[in-house]
Amino acid sequence: MFKSTQALFGGRPRGASPPPQKARQRKRLRSVDRVVDTVSAALERNGQTSKAVNRWFAEMPREEEMLPKDKYTLFDKKEKSYRKSIHKLPKWTRVSQRVNPPGF
Amino acid sequence: MSYFRITLLRSAIGLPRRSTDVLKALGLKKRMATVFHRVSPSVAGQIMKVKELVQVEECQYSLTKQEVHLERKPDPGYYTEKSISDQRNEL
C-alpha cells in the first residue's frame, strides 16, 4: 500500500524541524500564553495590575498570531538566510523567543 | 481573596541564577512541587520571571502540603463497615 510520507517525497528541507518537534514547540508556546492569561485574569479580578504582564501583552504576539517563521526559526546575522532553526538557541525549550530585531 | 496555585513542571537547571532564585523565593524546590500564594502584583511579577517553567491556576483556598498530596490518593476500592453500637458511640 502506498502511503505518502515526508520521507518518500525527498525528506524534510535541510535545517527544518521535524513535525512532532514543531508540535511540541507550539504546545510550549501555548502553555506560556495560558500562564500569562491566568495571571492577568486573576489580577484583574482583584483590581490589580502588573507591569510585567502589561508589558508582555504589549510586546509579545500570542501563539496563534505568530508566523511559522517566528515559531520555528530565529534571526542570526551570521547565517546566509539570516534565520537559523530555533533548536540552536541554548535552553530553547525553557526560554521565550518570539520577536525579531527591528527591521527583520 | 484568591490564590495562585503554582506547580513547577520544568527544572531551572542550567538557566540563569536569577530563575533559580525566583523559584526559591516562591518556595518551589523540586519539580511537581505545588505552592499557594495570595494574588498580588509582586507574586505575578515572580511568576512572569519563570513562566516557562510553571503551571498556574487561580483558586479560592490555599491547601496544605498534605491536602495537595491527598488529592492524588487513589480510591481504596473498599469501605469499612461499622456496627450499630460503634456508630452510636461516635455520635
Backbone of each chain as ProteinMPNN parsed JSONL, in Angstrom:
{"seq_chain_A": "MFKSTQALFGGRPRGASPPPQKARQRKRLRSVDRVVDTVSAALERNGQTSKAVNRWFAEMPREEEMLPKDKYTLFDKKEKSYRKSIHKLPKWTRVSQRVNPPGF", "coords_chain_A": {"N_chain_A": [[0.847, -1.205, 0.0], [0.54, 2.202, -0.829], [1.748, 4.873, 0.969], [1.674, 8.223, 1.515], [4.398, 9.711, 2.657], [6.612, 12.008, 4.336], [9.24, 11.207, 4.022], [9.245, 9.701, 1.649], [8.897, 11.644, -0.222], [11.274, 12.899, -0.566], [12.199, 13.791, 1.866], [12.595, 16.06, 4.704], [13.268, 19.651, 4.374], [16.658, 20.792, 4.557], [17.794, 21.544, 7.8], [15.269, 22.087, 8.738], [12.804, 21.646, 11.303], [11.523, 18.528, 12.587], [8.037, 17.532, 12.199], [6.801, 16.566, 14.749], [8.464, 17.798, 16.635], [7.988, 20.451, 16.08], [5.321, 20.554, 16.768], [5.473, 20.143, 19.524], [6.804, 22.45, 20.212], [4.857, 24.406, 19.618], [2.99, 23.674, 21.525], [4.369, 24.321, 23.882], [4.574, 27.096, 23.544], [1.877, 27.786, 23.714], [1.37, 27.008, 26.321], [2.792, 28.867, 27.814], [1.38, 31.16, 27.079], [-1.035, 30.54, 28.31], [-0.349, 30.587, 31.045], [0.265, 33.324, 31.371], [-2.21, 34.45, 30.728], [-3.832, 33.412, 32.798], [-2.636, 34.586, 35.073], [-3.035, 37.288, 34.501], [-5.86, 37.434, 34.39], [-6.517, 36.754, 37.029], [-5.371, 38.864, 38.465], [-6.85, 40.981, 37.448], [-9.385, 40.396, 38.403], [-8.998, 40.987, 41.038], [-8.692, 43.654, 40.907], [-6.134, 44.618, 40.354], [-2.961, 45.457, 38.801], [-0.119, 44.43, 36.824], [3.172, 45.319, 35.991], [4.908, 43.709, 34.52], [3.185, 41.862, 33.296], [1.527, 43.533, 31.741], [3.434, 44.548, 30.002], [4.221, 42.26, 28.646], [1.851, 41.638, 27.218], [1.75, 43.898, 25.607], [4.026, 43.693, 24.019], [4.5, 41.068, 23.097], [3.599, 38.609, 20.684], [0.767, 36.329, 20.501], [0.578, 32.694, 20.472], [-1.071, 31.873, 18.305], [-1.047, 34.11, 16.737], [1.467, 34.298, 15.743], [3.897, 34.029, 13.077], [4.755, 31.091, 11.187], [7.465, 31.124, 10.577], [8.552, 32.617, 12.706], [7.951, 30.992, 14.828], [9.474, 28.68, 14.584], [12.036, 29.327, 13.771], [14.89, 31.521, 14.26], [16.316, 34.845, 14.248], [19.576, 35.295, 12.903], [22.544, 36.901, 12.454], [24.769, 35.85, 11.28], [24.069, 33.808, 9.587], [23.454, 32.747, 6.205], [20.863, 33.055, 5.217], [19.867, 34.635, 7.157], [18.348, 33.374, 9.08], [18.057, 30.864, 11.575], [17.473, 27.497, 12.742], [15.272, 27.097, 15.523], [16.051, 25.355, 17.512], [18.684, 25.676, 17.892], [19.07, 27.645, 19.665], [20.334, 28.226, 22.879], [19.038, 26.306, 25.608], [16.449, 26.216, 24.525], [13.883, 25.136, 24.936], [13.043, 26.206, 27.246], [13.026, 28.933, 27.254], [11.631, 32.114, 26.252], [11.274, 33.015, 22.993], [10.2, 35.105, 20.797], [10.034, 37.398, 19.197], [11.462, 39.368, 16.505], [14.565, 41.158, 15.775], [14.346, 44.765, 15.325], [13.236, 45.602, 12.084], [13.676, 43.161, 10.936]], "CA_chain_A": [[0.0, 0.0, 0.0], [1.346, 3.434, -0.861], [1.395, 5.854, 1.991], [2.502, 9.39, 1.203], [5.094, 10.238, 3.828], [7.609, 13.028, 4.034], [10.475, 10.551, 3.607], [9.123, 9.275, 0.251], [8.927, 12.824, -1.088], [12.589, 13.531, -0.534], [12.57, 14.209, 3.22], [12.352, 17.469, 5.03], [14.345, 20.55, 3.961], [17.796, 20.845, 5.485], [17.669, 22.516, 8.879], [13.885, 22.227, 9.209], [12.498, 20.781, 12.434], [10.502, 17.525, 12.289], [6.703, 17.946, 12.65], [6.499, 16.427, 16.175], [9.21, 18.809, 17.393], [7.266, 21.71, 15.894], [4.075, 20.457, 17.549], [5.809, 20.358, 20.933], [7.138, 23.872, 20.349], [3.584, 25.139, 19.679], [2.396, 23.348, 22.828], [5.059, 25.118, 24.903], [4.188, 28.499, 23.367], [0.512, 27.942, 24.236], [1.359, 26.878, 27.787], [3.222, 30.17, 28.344], [0.223, 32.057, 26.903], [-2.036, 30.189, 29.318], [0.122, 31.089, 32.346], [0.121, 34.785, 31.403], [-3.655, 34.733, 30.766], [-4.333, 33.112, 34.143], [-2.126, 35.609, 35.989], [-3.692, 38.551, 34.18], [-7.275, 37.349, 34.79], [-6.585, 36.759, 38.496], [-5.084, 40.229, 38.921], [-7.973, 41.832, 37.06], [-10.489, 40.119, 39.324], [-8.696, 41.655, 42.304], [-8.496, 45.083, 40.659], [-4.718, 44.979, 40.384], [-2.252, 45.286, 37.533], [1.302, 44.141, 36.973], [3.939, 45.911, 34.907], [5.467, 42.645, 33.686], [2.107, 41.276, 32.5], [1.138, 44.523, 30.736], [4.496, 44.649, 29.015], [4.135, 41.043, 27.824], [0.734, 41.769, 26.291], [2.037, 44.968, 24.655], [5.157, 43.425, 23.141], [4.644, 39.703, 22.587], [2.449, 38.016, 19.986], [0.312, 35.034, 21.015], [0.995, 31.58, 19.601], [-1.856, 31.828, 17.066], [-0.753, 35.298, 15.926], [2.841, 34.242, 15.242], [4.149, 33.395, 11.795], [5.543, 29.86, 11.343], [8.874, 31.532, 10.54], [8.991, 33.06, 14.036], [7.796, 29.922, 15.817], [10.452, 27.598, 14.455], [13.385, 29.814, 13.463], [15.192, 32.822, 14.861], [17.254, 35.673, 13.498], [21.001, 35.167, 13.184], [23.196, 37.716, 11.426], [25.856, 35.122, 10.64], [23.541, 32.838, 8.62], [23.27, 33.309, 4.863], [19.45, 33.443, 5.067], [19.539, 35.396, 8.37], [17.494, 32.624, 10.0], [18.506, 29.51, 11.899], [16.436, 26.734, 13.432], [15.188, 27.574, 16.908], [16.675, 24.43, 18.464], [20.081, 26.062, 18.123], [19.082, 28.597, 20.774], [20.579, 27.496, 24.122], [17.879, 26.113, 26.506], [15.326, 26.742, 23.742], [12.555, 24.692, 25.391], [12.688, 26.866, 28.505], [13.097, 30.392, 27.14], [10.675, 32.676, 25.302], [11.912, 33.704, 21.866], [9.04, 35.292, 19.93], [10.069, 38.552, 18.289], [12.687, 39.587, 15.748], [15.101, 42.511, 15.965], [13.628, 45.718, 14.472], [13.626, 45.575, 10.683], [13.766, 41.784, 10.434]], "C_chain_A": [[0.878, 1.249, 0.0], [0.839, 4.428, 0.186], [2.276, 7.069, 1.754], [3.108, 9.934, 2.491], [6.143, 11.238, 3.381], [8.882, 12.386, 3.468], [10.42, 10.176, 2.132], [9.169, 10.46, -0.702], [10.221, 13.615, -0.911], [13.005, 14.049, 0.827], [12.33, 15.68, 3.457], [13.503, 18.356, 4.563], [15.45, 20.576, 5.012], [17.58, 21.911, 6.542], [16.257, 22.697, 9.391], [13.631, 21.249, 10.344], [11.459, 19.745, 12.021], [9.141, 17.946, 12.85], [6.414, 17.721, 14.139], [7.225, 17.456, 17.042], [8.513, 20.166, 17.289], [5.979, 21.713, 16.71], [4.353, 20.707, 19.023], [6.151, 21.819, 21.187], [5.861, 24.712, 20.46], [2.904, 24.917, 21.023], [3.034, 24.187, 23.934], [4.678, 26.587, 24.803], [2.805, 28.738, 23.968], [0.493, 27.856, 25.753], [1.827, 28.178, 28.438], [2.08, 31.178, 28.23], [-0.811, 31.821, 28.004], [-1.642, 30.724, 30.698], [-0.109, 32.592, 32.436], [-1.362, 35.164, 31.478], [-4.226, 34.524, 32.17], [-3.929, 34.194, 35.125], [-2.865, 36.918, 35.773], [-5.153, 38.554, 34.631], [-7.427, 37.434, 36.304], [-6.351, 38.166, 39.041], [-6.271, 41.149, 38.642], [-9.144, 41.655, 38.017], [-10.273, 40.791, 40.68], [-8.459, 43.151, 42.136], [-7.054, 45.53, 40.728], [-4.116, 44.848, 38.989], [-0.787, 44.998, 37.817], [2.039, 44.663, 35.746], [4.43, 44.822, 33.941], [4.407, 42.05, 32.756], [1.692, 42.24, 31.386], [2.167, 44.603, 29.62], [4.469, 43.441, 28.072], [3.025, 41.189, 26.789], [1.019, 42.83, 25.234], [3.064, 44.541, 23.62], [5.126, 42.077, 22.438], [3.409, 39.236, 21.832], [2.043, 36.709, 20.656], [0.714, 33.946, 20.029], [0.259, 31.63, 18.266], [-1.608, 33.041, 16.163], [0.624, 35.217, 15.257], [2.919, 33.593, 13.863], [4.943, 32.117, 12.048], [7.04, 30.162, 11.387], [9.381, 31.894, 11.937], [8.866, 31.975, 15.088], [8.969, 28.959, 15.789], [11.855, 28.057, 14.097], [13.627, 31.134, 14.188], [16.251, 33.548, 14.042], [18.678, 35.371, 13.915], [21.759, 35.89, 12.082], [24.28, 36.945, 10.688], [25.379, 34.102, 9.611], [23.308, 33.53, 7.283], [21.843, 33.829, 4.692], [18.959, 34.283, 6.243], [18.602, 34.658, 9.317], [18.196, 31.32, 10.333], [17.43, 28.83, 12.719], [16.467, 27.056, 14.926], [15.863, 26.635, 17.891], [18.152, 24.734, 18.682], [20.213, 27.105, 19.229], [19.316, 27.83, 22.08], [19.345, 27.486, 25.029], [16.565, 26.504, 25.824], [13.962, 26.267, 24.224], [12.128, 25.418, 26.663], [12.889, 28.371, 28.448], [12.077, 30.86, 26.103], [11.427, 33.447, 24.235], [10.823, 33.903, 20.818], [9.188, 36.391, 18.915], [11.437, 38.663, 17.621], [13.248, 40.956, 16.089], [14.403, 43.486, 15.008], [14.144, 45.671, 13.031], [13.757, 44.186, 10.098], [12.509, 41.013, 10.784]], "O_chain_A": [[1.849, 1.331, 0.752], [-0.346, 4.756, 0.249], [3.502, 6.958, 1.788], [2.416, 10.54, 3.31], [6.509, 11.303, 2.207], [9.519, 12.93, 2.567], [11.42, 10.308, 1.426], [9.457, 10.281, -1.886], [10.253, 14.833, -1.083], [14.053, 14.682, 0.948], [11.928, 16.432, 2.569], [14.613, 17.86, 4.372], [15.197, 20.402, 6.204], [17.225, 23.046, 6.226], [16.053, 23.394, 10.385], [14.178, 20.147, 10.35], [10.597, 20.039, 11.192], [9.084, 18.641, 13.865], [5.827, 18.604, 14.765], [6.69, 17.928, 18.045], [8.448, 20.926, 18.255], [5.59, 22.737, 17.272], [3.586, 21.39, 19.701], [5.83, 22.365, 22.242], [5.781, 25.618, 21.288], [2.317, 25.836, 21.594], [2.342, 24.701, 24.813], [4.479, 27.256, 25.816], [2.572, 29.743, 24.64], [-0.294, 28.539, 26.408], [1.322, 28.557, 29.495], [1.833, 31.954, 29.153], [-1.384, 32.762, 28.555], [-2.481, 31.246, 31.432], [-0.613, 33.088, 33.444], [-1.732, 36.087, 32.203], [-4.999, 35.343, 32.668], [-4.746, 34.671, 35.912], [-3.272, 37.58, 36.728], [-5.636, 39.543, 35.183], [-8.336, 38.092, 36.811], [-7.04, 38.609, 39.959], [-6.649, 41.976, 39.471], [-9.809, 42.619, 38.394], [-11.229, 41.121, 41.382], [-8.077, 43.839, 43.083], [-6.762, 46.664, 41.106], [-4.692, 44.208, 38.109], [-0.28, 45.283, 38.902], [1.595, 44.477, 34.612], [4.377, 44.983, 32.722], [4.678, 41.768, 31.588], [1.524, 41.835, 30.236], [1.82, 44.713, 28.444], [4.666, 43.577, 26.865], [3.234, 40.898, 25.611], [0.585, 42.692, 24.09], [2.995, 44.969, 22.468], [5.648, 41.935, 21.332], [2.287, 39.445, 22.294], [2.862, 36.054, 21.3], [1.134, 34.227, 18.907], [0.871, 31.453, 17.213], [-1.919, 33.008, 14.972], [0.914, 35.968, 14.325], [2.116, 32.724, 13.525], [5.717, 32.047, 13.003], [7.788, 29.536, 12.138], [10.495, 31.53, 12.312], [9.558, 31.999, 16.106], [9.412, 28.476, 16.831], [12.783, 27.249, 14.118], [12.692, 31.778, 14.665], [16.979, 32.944, 13.254], [18.975, 35.209, 15.099], [21.637, 35.539, 10.908], [24.675, 37.335, 9.589], [26.186, 33.581, 8.841], [23.009, 34.722, 7.223], [21.624, 34.891, 4.108], [17.775, 34.609, 6.323], [18.105, 35.257, 10.27], [18.856, 30.732, 9.477], [16.58, 29.489, 13.318], [17.529, 27.258, 15.515], [16.219, 27.053, 18.993], [18.798, 24.134, 19.541], [21.317, 27.414, 19.676], [18.585, 26.884, 22.372], [18.685, 28.51, 25.204], [15.672, 27.059, 26.465], [12.961, 26.93, 23.949], [10.991, 25.271, 27.113], [12.919, 29.026, 29.49], [11.705, 30.113, 25.198], [12.13, 34.413, 24.531], [10.541, 32.995, 20.036], [8.543, 36.348, 17.867], [12.432, 38.125, 18.108], [12.54, 41.816, 16.614], [13.91, 43.056, 13.965], [15.353, 45.698, 12.797], [13.931, 44.04, 8.889], [12.394, 39.834, 10.447]]}, "seq_chain_B": "MSYFRITLLRSAIGLPRRSTDVLKALGLKKRMATVFHRVSPSVAGQIMKVKELVQVEECQYSLTKQEVHLERKPDPGYYTEKSISDQRNEL", "coords_chain_B": {"N_chain_B": [[-10.554, 36.876, 48.609], [-8.241, 35.543, 46.443], [-6.082, 32.798, 45.432], [-2.91, 32.0, 43.925], [-2.205, 28.947, 42.481], [0.651, 27.362, 42.146], [2.607, 25.258, 40.205], [5.641, 23.601, 39.778], [6.853, 22.61, 36.76], [8.996, 22.316, 35.001], [12.484, 22.006, 35.44], [14.92, 24.41, 36.651], [17.529, 23.99, 36.021], [20.646, 24.858, 34.712], [19.713, 27.238, 33.746], [19.786, 30.89, 33.97], [21.075, 32.174, 37.077], [19.239, 33.799, 38.325], [16.661, 32.775, 37.718], [16.577, 30.419, 39.233], [16.762, 31.572, 41.751], [14.357, 32.998, 41.884], [12.521, 30.894, 41.875], [13.182, 29.752, 44.292], [12.441, 31.8, 45.988], [9.717, 31.707, 45.607], [9.22, 29.353, 46.828], [9.484, 26.94, 45.576], [11.012, 23.958, 45.348], [11.554, 21.536, 44.107], [10.776, 19.649, 41.096], [7.305, 19.353, 40.178], [6.441, 20.213, 42.582], [4.053, 21.974, 44.567], [2.866, 25.198, 45.311], [1.092, 27.725, 47.19], [0.075, 31.061, 46.746], [-1.034, 34.266, 47.719], [-2.975, 36.264, 45.479], [-1.24, 38.811, 43.992], [0.417, 41.784, 42.757], [3.204, 41.528, 43.085], [3.728, 38.781, 43.36], [2.762, 38.043, 40.894], [4.653, 39.211, 39.212], [6.853, 37.653, 39.903], [6.024, 35.159, 38.976], [5.95, 35.723, 36.265], [8.651, 35.821, 35.69], [9.397, 33.185, 35.66], [7.751, 31.916, 33.868], [7.908, 29.986, 31.861], [8.432, 27.68, 33.136], [6.535, 26.902, 34.946], [3.17, 25.89, 35.993], [0.118, 27.508, 36.294], [-2.703, 28.123, 38.321], [-5.779, 29.667, 39.313], [-7.182, 29.805, 42.502], [-9.628, 29.535, 45.16], [-9.032, 28.8, 47.748], [-6.271, 28.162, 49.941], [-4.239, 25.306, 50.042], [-2.838, 22.83, 52.261], [0.353, 21.083, 52.325], [-0.146, 18.374, 52.82], [-2.849, 18.164, 52.078], [-2.692, 18.675, 49.357], [-1.273, 16.442, 48.618], [-3.123, 14.43, 49.252], [-5.023, 14.811, 47.287], [-4.093, 13.363, 45.196], [-4.369, 10.805, 45.985], [-5.412, 7.525, 45.352], [-8.744, 6.027, 45.036], [-9.535, 3.722, 47.592], [-11.069, 1.467, 47.017], [-12.629, -0.007, 48.715], [-14.736, -0.052, 51.642], [-14.962, 0.388, 55.191], [-17.128, -1.414, 57.172], [-19.284, -0.578, 59.89], [-20.357, -1.487, 63.16], [-23.656, -1.084, 64.641], [-23.482, -0.258, 67.284], [-20.946, 0.91, 67.419], [-21.306, 3.088, 65.714], [-23.159, 4.511, 67.17], [-21.663, 5.175, 69.41], [-19.856, 6.948, 68.254], [-21.52, 9.076, 67.71]], "CA_chain_B": [[-9.116, 36.851, 48.272], [-7.933, 34.273, 45.787], [-4.691, 32.351, 45.5], [-2.276, 31.343, 42.788], [-1.689, 27.613, 42.748], [1.784, 27.308, 41.221], [3.285, 23.958, 40.173], [6.874, 23.622, 38.985], [6.858, 21.476, 35.827], [10.318, 22.153, 34.392], [13.532, 22.445, 36.352], [15.678, 25.583, 36.2], [18.936, 23.615, 35.893], [21.286, 25.401, 33.515], [19.187, 28.571, 33.429], [20.471, 31.905, 34.77], [20.957, 32.101, 38.532], [18.051, 34.554, 38.692], [15.476, 31.902, 37.66], [16.645, 29.55, 40.406], [16.475, 32.379, 42.937], [12.929, 33.308, 41.896], [11.822, 29.677, 42.299], [13.452, 29.612, 45.725], [11.619, 32.807, 46.66], [8.322, 31.244, 45.558], [9.119, 28.154, 47.655], [9.474, 25.744, 44.724], [12.353, 23.39, 45.487], [11.772, 20.475, 43.115], [9.725, 19.52, 40.078], [5.993, 18.867, 40.604], [6.084, 20.809, 43.868], [2.969, 22.95, 44.426], [2.768, 26.192, 46.384], [-0.029, 28.66, 47.076], [0.4, 32.432, 47.113], [-2.097, 35.244, 47.501], [-2.87, 37.015, 44.225], [-0.732, 40.169, 44.192], [1.312, 42.146, 41.651], [4.588, 41.083, 43.274], [3.782, 37.356, 43.008], [2.568, 37.975, 39.441], [5.945, 39.506, 38.614], [7.722, 36.492, 40.104], [5.57, 34.107, 38.061], [6.349, 36.108, 34.906], [10.079, 35.53, 35.531], [9.598, 31.747, 35.451], [6.506, 31.447, 33.243], [8.135, 28.82, 31.003], [8.73, 26.507, 33.961], [5.466, 26.587, 35.9], [1.768, 25.85, 35.612], [-0.544, 28.367, 37.281], [-4.168, 28.158, 38.372], [-6.29, 30.554, 40.347], [-8.15, 29.074, 43.315], [-10.183, 30.345, 46.247], [-8.478, 28.397, 49.039], [-4.908, 27.663, 49.984], [-4.199, 23.962, 50.606], [-1.559, 22.454, 52.862], [1.098, 20.075, 51.568], [-0.848, 17.094, 52.978], [-4.087, 18.197, 51.291], [-2.304, 18.531, 47.948], [-0.892, 15.036, 48.44], [-4.324, 13.592, 49.313], [-5.746, 14.931, 46.007], [-3.567, 12.356, 44.275], [-4.529, 9.48, 46.561], [-6.477, 6.814, 44.643], [-9.839, 5.45, 45.798], [-9.043, 2.422, 48.056], [-11.848, 0.388, 46.425], [-13.408, -0.702, 49.742], [-15.013, 0.779, 52.803], [-15.068, -0.418, 56.394], [-18.465, -1.368, 57.778], [-19.217, -0.407, 61.328], [-21.536, -1.995, 63.849], [-24.561, -0.029, 65.096], [-23.031, 0.278, 68.576], [-19.82, 1.81, 67.129], [-21.831, 4.345, 65.162], [-23.798, 5.247, 68.277], [-20.601, 5.739, 70.248], [-19.294, 8.121, 67.578], [-22.45, 10.197, 67.882]], "C_chain_B": [[-8.772, 35.512, 47.632], [-6.427, 34.013, 45.807], [-4.214, 31.882, 44.144], [-1.833, 29.971, 43.254], [-0.591, 27.379, 41.712], [2.468, 25.946, 41.333], [4.502, 24.064, 39.275], [6.908, 22.395, 38.084], [8.241, 21.226, 35.239], [11.364, 22.706, 35.362], [14.299, 23.635, 35.777], [17.16, 25.27, 36.084], [19.498, 24.201, 34.605], [20.763, 26.755, 33.092], [19.925, 29.602, 34.278], [20.14, 31.784, 36.254], [19.648, 32.73, 39.01], [16.793, 33.669, 38.715], [15.42, 31.007, 38.88], [16.263, 30.322, 41.661], [14.998, 32.722, 43.033], [12.135, 32.087, 42.367], [11.984, 29.468, 43.798], [12.563, 30.581, 46.513], [10.152, 32.394, 46.681], [8.124, 30.002, 46.435], [9.064, 26.879, 46.844], [10.869, 25.142, 44.704], [12.61, 22.268, 44.503], [10.584, 20.373, 42.182], [8.477, 18.895, 40.683], [5.622, 19.353, 42.011], [5.009, 21.868, 43.622], [2.985, 23.908, 45.604], [1.575, 27.106, 46.119], [0.437, 30.036, 47.517], [-0.803, 33.31, 46.848], [-1.891, 35.966, 46.182], [-2.402, 38.435, 44.526], [0.219, 40.498, 43.043], [2.735, 41.608, 41.846], [4.739, 39.602, 42.953], [3.613, 37.195, 41.495], [3.886, 38.236, 38.717], [6.9, 38.342, 38.742], [7.342, 35.365, 39.144], [6.029, 34.434, 36.635], [7.827, 35.803, 34.648], [10.31, 34.056, 35.191], [8.398, 31.119, 34.725], [6.679, 30.215, 32.353], [8.272, 27.536, 31.825], [7.537, 26.044, 34.788], [4.1, 26.484, 35.231], [1.024, 26.626, 36.69], [-2.052, 28.237, 37.172], [-4.565, 29.167, 39.437], [-7.281, 29.752, 41.175], [-8.53, 29.926, 44.531], [-9.544, 30.038, 47.596], [-7.038, 27.955, 48.884], [-4.925, 26.281, 50.631], [-2.843, 23.709, 51.251], [-0.903, 21.382, 51.993], [0.387, 18.711, 51.628], [-2.098, 17.042, 52.11], [-3.798, 18.052, 49.798], [-1.961, 17.075, 47.657], [-2.121, 14.14, 48.389], [-5.154, 13.687, 48.028], [-5.341, 13.822, 45.046], [-3.805, 10.935, 44.764], [-5.661, 8.741, 45.839], [-7.55, 6.291, 45.596], [-9.417, 4.058, 46.271], [-9.831, 1.242, 47.481], [-12.643, -0.402, 47.453], [-13.788, 0.307, 50.81], [-15.22, -0.124, 54.004], [-16.471, -0.279, 56.974], [-18.315, -1.246, 59.279], [-20.482, -0.96, 61.957], [-22.358, -0.816, 64.375], [-24.032, 0.6, 66.391], [-21.857, 1.248, 68.389], [-20.314, 3.162, 66.629], [-22.466, 5.196, 66.249], [-22.741, 5.913, 69.154], [-20.004, 6.987, 69.626], [-20.187, 9.333, 67.742], [-22.401, 10.669, 69.329]], "O_chain_B": [[-8.996, 34.46, 48.232], [-5.624, 34.881, 46.15], [-5.002, 31.425, 43.316], [-1.172, 29.834, 44.284], [-0.883, 27.216, 40.527], [2.862, 25.53, 42.422], [4.415, 24.555, 38.149], [6.984, 21.267, 38.571], [8.625, 20.08, 35.004], [11.156, 23.731, 36.011], [14.323, 23.839, 34.563], [17.978, 26.19, 36.052], [18.903, 24.059, 33.537], [21.308, 27.368, 32.173], [20.626, 29.228, 35.218], [19.052, 31.344, 36.626], [19.03, 32.262, 39.967], [15.961, 33.791, 39.614], [14.366, 30.843, 39.494], [15.544, 29.817, 42.524], [14.435, 32.741, 44.128], [11.199, 32.215, 43.156], [11.048, 29.06, 44.486], [12.009, 30.233, 47.556], [9.427, 32.683, 47.633], [6.99, 29.64, 46.749], [8.644, 25.84, 47.353], [11.796, 25.714, 44.131], [13.752, 22.055, 44.095], [9.52, 20.936, 42.442], [8.551, 18.039, 41.564], [4.6, 18.942, 42.56], [5.037, 22.571, 42.612], [3.104, 23.488, 46.755], [1.113, 27.242, 44.986], [1.112, 30.172, 48.537], [-1.513, 33.118, 45.861], [-0.756, 36.252, 45.803], [-3.083, 39.18, 45.231], [0.769, 39.59, 42.42], [3.4, 41.267, 40.868], [5.733, 39.19, 42.355], [4.236, 36.327, 40.883], [4.203, 37.57, 37.731], [7.669, 38.057, 37.825], [8.207, 34.701, 38.573], [6.443, 33.547, 35.888], [8.213, 35.552, 33.506], [11.284, 33.711, 34.522], [8.072, 29.951, 34.937], [5.72, 29.482, 32.113], [8.233, 26.435, 31.275], [7.527, 24.916, 35.28], [3.895, 26.913, 34.096], [1.272, 26.423, 37.879], [-2.611, 28.238, 36.075], [-3.79, 29.479, 40.341], [-8.144, 29.079, 40.609], [-7.851, 30.893, 44.877], [-9.51, 30.891, 48.483], [-6.635, 27.442, 47.84], [-5.564, 26.099, 51.668], [-1.832, 24.288, 50.853], [-1.509, 20.851, 51.062], [0.323, 17.989, 50.633], [-2.387, 16.023, 51.483], [-4.544, 17.4, 49.067], [-2.305, 16.538, 46.604], [-2.178, 13.204, 47.592], [-5.902, 12.765, 47.704], [-6.124, 13.395, 44.198], [-3.49, 9.971, 44.066], [-6.762, 9.278, 45.725], [-7.313, 6.13, 46.793], [-8.976, 3.259, 45.445], [-9.319, 0.123, 47.457], [-13.281, -1.39, 47.091], [-13.222, 1.398, 50.871], [-15.612, -1.281, 53.851], [-16.942, 0.828, 57.233], [-17.353, -1.741, 59.868], [-21.556, -0.907, 61.357], [-21.848, 0.292, 64.536], [-24.112, 1.814, 66.584], [-21.76, 2.263, 69.079], [-19.833, 4.219, 67.039], [-22.338, 6.42, 66.262], [-22.898, 7.056, 69.583], [-19.681, 7.953, 70.318], [-19.714, 10.459, 67.891], [-23.107, 11.607, 69.697]]}, "name": "protein", "num_of_chains": 2, "seq": "MFKSTQALFGGRPRGASPPPQKARQRKRLRSVDRVVDTVSAALERNGQTSKAVNRWFAEMPREEEMLPKDKYTLFDKKEKSYRKSIHKLPKWTRVSQRVNPPGFMSYFRITLLRSAIGLPRRSTDVLKALGLKKRMATVFHRVSPSVAGQIMKVKELVQVEECQYSLTKQEVHLERKPDPGYYTEKSISDQRNEL"}
